[in-house]
């Protein structure tokens, strides 16, 4: 019997679980938190830990729009991890080299986004909170600690830790010249 992981050798085991299930699910929770409950005002308030747990009642139009656009960016990341990675698996079940090459491109983009996201979060946090990890709330940890953890898993995937590599880390093959037949 062939399973979905048998047809996705480029993304197996823990990487399969994290990048196809846990990461998209966690991101979906953020989208729901902004759009449905507890809402954009709550999420906005949680971006920077504050002594008061009460968000402002209503966001101004620009801030509300920015929060909804942020959730749309989160949703896009979820779609990449969920829909695009599954399309790679389903389209190329017998080609692990191509799977890994395309998946690696996606993971590279996500890794760059991870680093810029963590950097931006730490840069804007007040200096009194930046290094006071115990004072951070769940949203701050999500934007830093969890995101850095995902980055480390992406780097472990590229290094081939706990998986077989098909493209990355393989010796490059010499390119043979192409001749036109006359």
Secondary structure, DSSP 8 states (H G I E B T S, - for coil): ---TTTT-TTS-HHHHHIIIIIHHHHHHHHHHHHHTSS-HHHHHHHTS--S-----SS--HHHHHHHHHHHHHHHHHHHIIIIIHHHHHHH-TT-HHHHHHHHHHHHHHHHHHHHHHHHHHHHHS-HHHHT-GGG--HHHHIIIIIHHHHHHHHHHHHHTTTS--SSTTS------------
